[in-house]
Amino acid sequence: MKKLILILSLLFSLFMSMSVFAADYSIGSASWDVGSKALATWDETEDKTKYKVQLYKGNKKVGSNNAASSEKYDFTKLIIDNGAGNYSFRVYPLKGGPSMTVSSEIEYFDYDTIAEFKKSRGGSTPNSTSTSTSQANTGTTTGWYQTNGIWHYRKADGTHATNWFMVNNLWYFFDANGNMLTGWIENNGNKYYLNQPNGDMPVGWALINDKWYYFEESGLYKKGWIEYNGHWYYLDTNGQMVTNTTIDGYNINQDGVWVQ
């Protein structure tokens, strides 16, 4: 009897080891599912596991390495916060490890698409045309409206937003006449950038006329050496990230990263 129990125990151990060895955590593909949201999707692994997924804008990481319990992740808010551009993501199975990472194709999200994302998340944006010019001129509406191609924002007290004004957690700048501005502006001796055509102020990395900048929460662009996600970058006196050069004796590659 003892011998039978021992044999059964050995067979069970062998079966369990074979089951672990045969586990398949590979991911077949990764792609975007874009509608009212920016969903990163991938093929579910044969054996159950969680996932780690990282968003990229161009070749730079956006946000943290996120955990997902199913074969999709909603990157809508991150893309809204980081503005128009080329996005991709990388994902790997938690049990399989980073060596099993797969990458998605690049998806370009333009300003109109991002404006639609904002609308679907609630609240109007400068690209929302739900308020007509005739209605706006009556002074009875609150929020965004457009006249002669220029956006304005009427506050709850009936006055127009001027100077810096926050709408849906995004900063905008309006001149003394209540006109929303876009592009580069100067205010109180400082230079700021406002995304075109939406007018919102970028925070973090932003690609402007094929040049990368890094904007602080205040809206001011960084200069000199900065560390981002464990890598060092150098931004010149105009705030532009430099590439393929040497600064202070340090070599900087085509991605703007200092390489030792």
Phi, psi and omega in degrees: 000316179299321180295321179295317179297320180296318179296316179297321179296319179294319179295320179296317179298319179296318180297317181295319180294323178292325180293318178295317181296327185273356182301136183242110180250014183289146178253127185288315183201165178225136183207168178265141171240099188250119174219249173278353178225163174256090184262126170274128182230156177205164179289133178293141178291156181295320178256141188296133176199169171264177187225158171241129184226134184236131178270145176231140168247113192065235178252017182249140178292142176240120181074196183261177175279106192271146176268139178226138180264349177230182188272042175199158178211137183268111180259014186305309184297317180299320180289321175301314184293332185256357171081179184296151178157185179271124182238147172214173176214159176234142184219144175217153178286135184299318180285332179280327177095170184301337180295346181256020181296139171237150183245147178274170169287163178280134178239128179267124176254114181270176184296324180295318179297317180295323177298321177294322176301315181298317180298318183291338179272358177105132178098146180282163177224170177302342179267002178273124183254025183291339178258120182278161179298319182296321177295317183297323183289345178283344180076016183259353184258157176237138178113203184285141167206161187235136173226129180052039177078004181247135182270144177226162176226118177266126182280171184298332180276003177092349179273162180270145175293135173226161183060211179283137179209134183262132175229124180052045176068017175239141181268138176231160177235131181239139178284185185296340179265005179083013178277127177289132181259156176224167179077200181283135176225161172242136181213123180053039177081001180248153181254132181230161175238140177237124185305145178249134003266002189290331178087356181283149182277124180285151174229133184091205181289139176216136179262116184233117181051047177067016177238138179270136175233159174235119184255135176284174177300332180286346183095352178280142180274148181281155175225153179083202182282136172225150176254131180219120180050043175083002179242150178256136178233157177237128180248128185286185185295341176267002180087003183273134177291132180267154179221159174049053180206181177236128179235126179055030180085003181256134181278133180242128186275188183293342178266004180084008185264134173291125179246134181273000000 
